[in-house]
Amino acid sequence: MNNIKYSVIARDRWHRLLLRGAIPGLLLTAALSAGSTLAEEGGQPSAKLLNLTPVSVEETSSIATPQKISQTENVSPEEVRRIRQELLIEPLVKTQPRAAQKPTYPPGLTFAGVSAFGANTGDVFIGVTGTTAGKLRDTVDGGINVGAGIGDSSKFAALELAFSNNSIRKFGANGSFDLKVHRLVYSQGNNQVAVAAGWNYFAQYGTDGVTPSGVYGVVTSYSLLQPDDEVNKMPISFSLGAGGGPFRQGAASTGVFSSVGMQVHPQVGVGLGWSGVGFNLGASYVPVPTIPLTITAQGADITNNSPGGTILSLSVSYGFNFLPK
């Protein structure tokens, strides 16, 4: 009787493993045969006790390891791809691909003198300025300025050349040329420093007389006051320089100029400075951040100290780089 109990327990355990497919078919068949022999020695056939029918190796193998789709015969690759597509699950959260961000352009921050930063190879700019009457004229006039750069100021140096049509009312009758050599000498973290040497009015023509030319030198720093702010990193710019020509007063050979400007909004910059002959105030505005067009309003010589006197100016400038990205 003990043998019969042992046989029932053994066969029942193997039967559960068979249903789970946890052992190879060959060992499973051998174990069932052994359990059947034990039962017969106890006087009862094992197959009757559990109502089991012996199975062959091939049958148990097909039960334990069902054949995969990729292993079946006569299934075309198209059918496999179709089944895989049907089994794909649509994501619960759909993500949109991030569109490429367009570059943005800051407002101007120099309102007196000149900046040590300048144009590099591929940079081109054009500006149109209108000014009120002053001490030297009694009518509203303006000018057009165009320029370009050559070289890389971050590697060695760059040269900026500019031409000015000094009168819109007498278009083409008067003009002058300026040049500036500039270099980026420091760029670390949130700070940059550039130096430049230039020559204003190095060549000129016209009927209104010769404007005194002069050379100058200038240093400009550019820093981010809020580098972690995603909206406005608040750049601030300082310039300090000295030179002759338009930067000096009276009979002096040299004058000192300085300027400070801050970006108070991603599209707005304000600043003030000393031009060498007068005190200036100004503000610049970029209507569309992704378009390099700047509108600048400025009050020049607020102290009415220069020969031209106090004037108000409004300018529109556009700059771009024509090199491929």
Kinemage of the C-alpha trace (Angstrom):
@kinemage 1
@onewidth
@group {chain A} dominant
@subgroup {mainchain}
@vectorlist {calphas} color= white
{ca met a 1} P 0.000 0.000 0.000
{ca asn a 2} L 2.897 2.349 0.712
{ca asn a 3} L 4.223 1.661 -2.742
{ca ile a 4} L 0.879 2.657 -4.257
{ca lys a 5} L 0.850 5.975 -2.388
{ca tyr a 6} L 4.427 6.696 -3.477
{ca ser a 7} L 3.505 5.932 -7.066
{ca val a 8} L 0.512 8.274 -7.027
{ca ile a 9} L 2.499 11.158 -5.523
{ca ala a 10} L 5.378 10.698 -7.934
{ca arg a 11} L 3.193 10.501 -10.991
{ca asp a 12} L 1.098 13.475 -9.886
{ca arg a 13} L 4.243 15.630 -9.463
{ca trp a 14} L 5.621 14.680 -12.864
{ca his a 15} L 2.206 15.310 -14.409
{ca arg a 16} L 2.190 18.915 -13.073
{ca leu a 17} L 5.675 19.512 -14.427
{ca leu a 18} L 4.568 18.128 -17.758
{ca leu a 19} L 1.662 20.582 -17.971
{ca arg a 20} L 4.046 23.467 -17.223
{ca gly a 21} L 6.575 22.308 -19.805
{ca ala a 22} L 9.374 22.587 -17.261
{ca ile a 23} L 11.408 19.465 -18.140
{ca pro a 24} L 12.534 17.812 -21.374
{ca gly a 25} L 10.132 15.325 -22.912
{ca leu a 26} L 12.606 12.419 -22.844
{ca leu a 27} L 13.196 12.598 -19.074
{ca leu a 28} L 9.476 13.098 -18.499
{ca thr a 29} L 8.569 9.912 -20.399
{ca ala a 30} L 11.186 7.915 -18.507
{ca ala a 31} L 9.879 9.179 -15.159
{ca leu a 32} L 6.305 8.244 -16.037
{ca ser a 33} L 7.447 4.764 -17.032
{ca ala a 34} L 9.245 4.350 -13.717
{ca gly a 35} L 6.175 5.504 -11.780
{ca ser a 36} L 4.013 3.056 -13.691
{ca thr a 37} L 6.341 0.159 -12.786
{ca leu a 38} L 6.164 1.010 -9.086
{ca ala a 39} L 2.393 1.045 -9.215
{ca glu a 40} L 2.199 -2.320 -10.942
{ca glu a 41} L 4.401 -3.858 -8.240
{ca gly a 42} L 1.756 -2.757 -5.730
{ca gly a 43} L -0.907 -4.693 -7.617
{ca gln a 44} L -2.630 -1.810 -9.462
{ca pro a 45} L -1.937 -0.392 -12.948
{ca ser a 46} L -0.639 3.170 -12.716
{ca ala a 47} L -2.559 4.380 -15.750
{ca lys a 48} L -5.862 3.561 -14.065
{ca leu a 49} L -4.946 5.373 -10.857
{ca leu a 50} L -4.424 8.706 -12.595
{ca asn a 51} L -6.309 8.005 -15.783
{ca leu a 52} L -3.145 8.907 -17.776
{ca thr a 53} L -2.236 7.690 -21.207
{ca pro a 54} L 1.484 7.240 -21.931
{ca val a 55} L 2.799 9.685 -24.489
{ca ser a 56} L 5.738 9.481 -26.829
{ca val a 57} L 8.855 11.668 -26.798
{ca glu a 58} L 7.695 13.576 -29.852
{ca glu a 59} L 4.292 14.362 -28.314
{ca thr a 60} L 5.723 15.620 -25.022
{ca ser a 61} L 8.282 17.711 -26.877
{ca ser a 62} L 5.586 19.455 -28.894
{ca ile a 63} L 3.652 20.201 -25.698
{ca ala a 64} L 6.630 21.532 -23.729
{ca thr a 65} L 8.112 23.750 -26.415
{ca pro a 66} L 5.494 25.233 -28.767
{ca gln a 67} L 6.864 26.254 -32.111
{ca lys a 68} L 7.382 29.999 -32.713
{ca ile a 69} L 6.087 31.858 -35.715
{ca ser a 70} L 9.585 32.498 -37.000
{ca gln a 71} L 10.306 28.756 -36.846
{ca thr a 72} L 7.228 27.571 -38.716
{ca glu a 73} L 7.427 26.417 -42.257
{ca asn a 74} L 5.689 27.998 -45.239
{ca val a 75} L 5.315 31.450 -43.570
{ca ser a 76} L 6.353 34.307 -45.827
{ca pro a 77} L 8.348 37.306 -44.556
{ca glu a 78} L 5.391 39.535 -45.469
{ca glu a 79} L 3.148 37.519 -43.156
{ca val a 80} L 5.669 37.801 -40.324
{ca arg a 81} L 5.848 41.577 -40.774
{ca arg a 82} L 2.065 41.816 -40.846
{ca ile a 83} L 1.743 39.905 -37.577
{ca arg a 84} L 4.404 42.041 -35.940
{ca gln a 85} L 2.600 45.220 -37.012
{ca glu a 86} L -0.657 43.905 -35.567
{ca leu a 87} L 1.078 43.224 -32.249
{ca leu a 88} L 2.450 46.762 -31.955
{ca ile a 89} L 0.945 48.736 -29.065
{ca glu a 90} L 0.198 52.425 -29.554
{ca pro a 91} L 2.022 54.530 -26.915
{ca leu a 92} L -0.144 56.054 -24.213
{ca val a 93} L 1.655 59.403 -24.477
{ca lys a 94} L 2.518 60.616 -27.954
{ca thr a 95} L 5.594 62.818 -28.210
{ca gln a 96} L 6.078 65.344 -30.959
{ca pro a 97} L 9.581 65.696 -32.463
{ca arg a 98} L 11.271 68.872 -31.281
{ca ala a 99} L 11.536 71.402 -34.059
{ca ala a 100} L 14.920 72.946 -34.750
{ca gln a 101} L 15.237 76.194 -32.841
{ca lys a 102} L 15.980 79.345 -34.780
{ca pro a 103} L 18.751 81.628 -33.509
{ca thr a 104} L 17.664 84.726 -31.620
{ca tyr a 105} L 19.283 88.159 -31.770
{ca pro a 106} L 19.839 90.562 -28.860
{ca pro a 107} L 19.297 94.333 -28.877
{ca gly a 108} L 22.208 96.767 -29.129
{ca leu a 109} L 23.967 97.846 -25.932
{ca thr a 110} L 26.406 100.562 -27.125
{ca phe a 111} L 25.091 104.134 -27.264
{ca ala a 112} L 28.262 106.227 -27.113
{ca gly a 113} L 31.606 105.785 -28.831
{ca val a 114} L 32.239 102.391 -30.417
{ca ser a 115} L 32.318 98.761 -29.303
{ca ala a 116} L 35.369 96.500 -29.467
{ca phe a 117} L 33.228 93.700 -30.894
{ca gly a 118} L 32.804 93.721 -34.653
{ca ala a 119} L 32.002 91.874 -37.851
{ca asn a 120} L 33.747 88.635 -38.882
{ca thr a 121} L 33.912 86.832 -42.214
{ca gly a 122} L 30.409 86.521 -43.638
{ca asp a 123} L 28.926 89.264 -41.452
{ca val a 124} L 27.213 92.101 -43.309
{ca phe a 125} L 25.225 95.000 -41.874
{ca ile a 126} L 23.269 97.982 -43.141
{ca gly a 127} L 21.658 100.833 -41.239
{ca val a 128} L 19.539 103.892 -41.976
{ca thr a 129} L 19.524 106.819 -39.525
{ca gly a 130} L 17.431 109.956 -39.307
{ca thr a 131} L 18.385 112.899 -37.041
{ca thr a 132} L 16.826 116.147 -35.951
{ca ala a 133} L 18.367 119.528 -36.705
{ca gly a 134} L 21.166 120.812 -34.481
{ca lys a 135} L 23.567 123.722 -34.311
{ca leu a 136} L 25.213 122.945 -37.644
{ca arg a 137} L 22.016 122.610 -39.743
{ca asp a 138} L 18.408 123.645 -39.533
{ca thr a 139} L 16.796 120.695 -41.334
{ca val a 140} L 16.172 117.055 -40.574
{ca asp a 141} L 18.645 114.742 -42.296
{ca gly a 142} L 20.171 111.319 -41.934
{ca gly a 143} L 22.623 108.837 -43.326
{ca ile a 144} L 23.101 105.297 -44.565
{ca asn a 145} L 25.808 102.998 -43.278
{ca val a 146} L 26.922 99.633 -44.700
{ca gly a 147} L 29.754 97.359 -43.654
{ca ala a 148} L 31.232 93.868 -43.662
{ca gly a 149} L 33.881 91.844 -41.901
{ca ile a 150} L 36.725 89.550 -42.847
{ca gly a 151} L 38.650 87.232 -40.541
{ca asp a 152} L 37.866 85.461 -37.270
{ca ser a 153} L 38.251 87.549 -34.128
{ca ser a 154} L 38.186 84.473 -31.874
{ca lys a 155} L 41.239 82.884 -33.550
{ca phe a 156} L 43.481 85.765 -34.567
{ca ala a 157} L 41.796 89.028 -35.578
{ca ala a 158} L 39.094 90.383 -37.853
{ca leu a 159} L 38.850 93.528 -39.949
{ca glu a 160} L 35.618 95.494 -40.217
{ca leu a 161} L 35.169 97.968 -43.069
{ca ala a 162} L 32.278 100.440 -43.216
{ca phe a 163} L 31.046 103.107 -45.596
{ca ser a 164} L 28.743 105.980 -44.627
{ca asn a 165} L 26.638 108.115 -46.918
{ca asn a 166} L 26.636 111.141 -44.654
{ca ser a 167} L 23.512 112.849 -46.009
{ca ile a 168} L 20.243 111.479 -47.311
{ca arg a 169} L 19.115 114.906 -48.525
{ca lys a 170} L 22.290 115.198 -50.602
{ca phe a 171} L 22.434 111.519 -51.418
{ca gly a 172} L 25.818 110.459 -52.756
{ca ala a 173} L 27.371 113.912 -52.398
{ca asn a 174} L 29.240 113.131 -49.172
{ca gly a 175} L 30.704 109.909 -47.855
{ca ser a 176} L 33.348 108.501 -45.538
{ca phe a 177} L 35.091 105.218 -44.750
{ca asp a 178} L 35.972 103.666 -41.378
{ca leu a 179} L 37.960 100.587 -40.403
{ca lys a 180} L 38.353 98.588 -37.215
{ca val a 181} L 40.619 95.659 -36.296
{ca his a 182} L 39.188 93.671 -33.402
{ca arg a 183} L 39.993 90.539 -31.445
{ca leu a 184} L 38.265 88.460 -28.769
{ca val a 185} L 40.916 88.159 -26.049
{ca tyr a 186} L 38.922 86.421 -23.309
{ca ser a 187} L 35.959 84.066 -23.341
{ca gln a 188} L 35.310 82.031 -20.224
{ca gly a 189} L 31.975 80.986 -18.767
{ca asn a 190} L 29.593 83.927 -18.889
{ca asn a 191} L 32.167 86.608 -19.678
{ca gln a 192} L 33.814 87.870 -22.862
{ca val a 193} L 36.327 90.648 -23.432
{ca ala a 194} L 37.329 92.147 -26.790
{ca val a 195} L 39.844 94.802 -27.822
{ca ala a 196} L 39.900 96.896 -30.985
{ca ala a 197} L 41.833 99.621 -32.762
{ca gly a 198} L 40.209 101.711 -35.462
{ca trp a 199} L 40.464 104.691 -37.756
{ca asn a 200} L 37.383 106.816 -38.378
{ca tyr a 201} L 37.148 108.886 -41.576
{ca phe a 202} L 40.379 107.419 -42.922
{ca ala a 203} L 39.008 108.346 -46.367
{ca gln a 204} L 36.209 110.738 -47.303
{ca tyr a 205} L 34.781 112.790 -50.136
{ca gly a 206} L 32.104 115.449 -50.596
{ca thr a 207} L 31.192 119.082 -50.813
{ca asp a 208} L 30.579 119.770 -47.124
{ca gly a 209} L 34.214 119.957 -46.136
{ca val a 210} L 36.560 117.503 -44.462
{ca thr a 211} L 35.600 115.935 -41.125
{ca pro a 212} L 38.602 115.480 -38.811
{ca ser a 213} L 39.725 111.842 -38.862
{ca gly a 214} L 41.225 110.054 -35.901
{ca val a 215} L 42.445 106.712 -34.588
{ca tyr a 216} L 41.186 105.120 -31.397
{ca gly a 217} L 41.504 102.119 -29.114
{ca val a 218} L 38.722 100.508 -27.089
{ca val a 219} L 38.087 97.612 -24.690
{ca thr a 220} L 34.613 96.078 -24.276
{ca ser a 221} L 33.364 93.470 -21.807
{ca tyr a 222} L 30.183 91.439 -22.162
{ca ser a 223} L 28.775 89.466 -19.199
{ca leu a 224} L 25.602 87.592 -18.283
{ca leu a 225} L 24.108 88.685 -14.961
{ca gln a 226} L 21.480 85.906 -14.932
{ca pro a 227} L 23.038 83.008 -16.884
{ca asp a 228} L 20.525 80.449 -15.570
{ca asp a 229} L 17.439 82.476 -16.457
{ca glu a 230} L 15.700 80.874 -19.442
{ca val a 231} L 13.882 84.078 -20.413
{ca asn a 232} L 16.412 86.892 -19.969
{ca lys a 233} L 20.036 86.189 -19.113
{ca met a 234} L 20.441 89.961 -18.711
{ca pro a 235} L 23.673 90.720 -20.599
{ca ile a 236} L 25.544 93.853 -19.590
{ca ser a 237} L 28.234 95.566 -21.659
{ca phe a 238} L 30.968 98.045 -20.668
{ca ser a 239} L 33.208 99.935 -23.094
{ca leu a 240} L 36.123 102.251 -22.413
{ca gly a 241} L 38.284 103.881 -25.061
{ca ala a 242} L 40.261 106.896 -26.183
{ca gly a 243} L 40.942 108.513 -29.537
{ca gly a 244} L 41.152 111.601 -31.677
{ca gly a 245} L 38.917 113.019 -34.376
{ca pro a 246} L 35.227 112.903 -33.373
{ca phe a 247} L 36.103 111.780 -29.827
{ca arg a 248} L 37.963 114.960 -28.782
{ca gln a 249} L 36.844 118.444 -27.825
{ca gly a 250} L 38.194 121.709 -29.172
{ca ala a 251} L 41.939 121.783 -29.601
{ca ala a 252} L 42.542 118.616 -27.586
{ca ser a 253} L 44.350 115.846 -29.429
{ca thr a 254} L 42.647 112.990 -27.593
{ca gly a 255} L 39.320 112.359 -25.929
{ca val a 256} L 37.997 109.598 -23.676
{ca phe a 257} L 34.704 107.812 -24.307
{ca ser a 258} L 32.797 105.175 -22.382
{ca ser a 259} L 29.481 103.363 -22.533
{ca val a 260} L 27.377 100.949 -20.498
{ca gly a 261} L 24.297 99.064 -21.667
{ca met a 262} L 22.025 96.371 -20.269
{ca gln a 263} L 19.461 94.030 -21.783
{ca val a 264} L 16.419 94.554 -19.555
{ca his a 265} L 14.201 92.349 -21.726
{ca pro a 266} L 15.056 89.738 -24.387
{ca gln a 267} L 14.055 92.345 -26.985
{ca val a 268} L 14.997 95.603 -25.232
{ca gly a 269} L 18.340 97.142 -24.320
{ca val a 270} L 19.001 100.482 -22.612
{ca gly a 271} L 22.194 102.377 -21.936
{ca leu a 272} L 24.093 105.616 -21.551
{ca gly a 273} L 27.578 106.902 -22.154
{ca trp a 274} L 30.021 109.702 -22.806
{ca ser a 275} L 30.929 110.110 -26.469
{ca gly a 276} L 34.029 112.189 -25.792
{ca val a 277} L 32.153 115.415 -26.468
{ca gly a 278} L 28.709 114.858 -24.926
{ca phe a 279} L 26.431 112.685 -22.810
{ca asn a 280} L 24.203 110.160 -24.615
{ca leu a 281} L 21.112 108.147 -23.669
{ca gly a 282} L 19.576 105.400 -25.777
{ca ala a 283} L 17.352 102.359 -26.111
{ca ser a 284} L 17.222 99.591 -28.713
{ca tyr a 285} L 14.464 97.185 -29.628
{ca val a 286} L 14.340 93.946 -31.635
{ca pro a 287} L 10.746 93.575 -32.934
{ca val a 288} L 11.107 89.882 -33.835
{ca pro a 289} L 13.790 87.979 -31.859
{ca thr a 290} L 14.515 85.581 -34.734
{ca ile a 291} L 15.076 88.412 -37.251
{ca pro a 292} L 18.302 90.462 -36.867
{ca leu a 293} L 16.585 93.828 -37.250
{ca thr a 294} L 17.142 96.453 -34.541
{ca ile a 295} L 15.453 99.806 -33.961
{ca thr a 296} L 17.477 102.299 -31.901
{ca ala a 297} L 16.349 105.625 -30.439
{ca gln a 298} L 19.039 107.880 -29.033
{ca gly a 299} L 19.554 111.310 -27.580
{ca ala a 300} L 23.059 112.544 -28.432
{ca asp a 301} L 24.860 115.265 -26.517
{ca ile a 302} L 22.144 115.791 -23.944
{ca thr a 303} L 24.450 118.337 -22.258
{ca asn a 304} L 24.586 120.395 -25.508
{ca asn a 305} L 28.357 120.451 -25.295
{ca ser a 306} L 29.423 119.542 -28.854
{ca pro a 307} L 29.582 121.781 -31.966
{ca gly a 308} L 26.539 119.977 -33.374
{ca gly a 309} L 24.495 120.396 -30.187
{ca thr a 310} L 21.749 118.155 -28.896
{ca ile a 311} L 20.101 115.950 -31.484
{ca leu a 312} L 17.686 113.036 -31.456
{ca ser a 313} L 18.189 110.111 -33.791
{ca leu a 314} L 16.234 107.061 -34.859
{ca ser a 315} L 17.945 104.246 -36.737
{ca val a 316} L 16.972 100.900 -38.213
{ca ser a 317} L 19.740 98.359 -38.802
{ca tyr a 318} L 19.852 94.853 -40.181
{ca gly a 319} L 22.726 92.387 -39.950
{ca phe a 320} L 23.217 88.852 -41.190
{ca asn a 321} L 25.823 86.242 -42.064
{ca phe a 322} L 25.758 84.883 -45.616
{ca leu a 323} L 27.984 81.856 -44.996
{ca pro a 324} L 26.282 78.422 -45.060
{ca lys a 325} L 25.486 76.963 -41.659
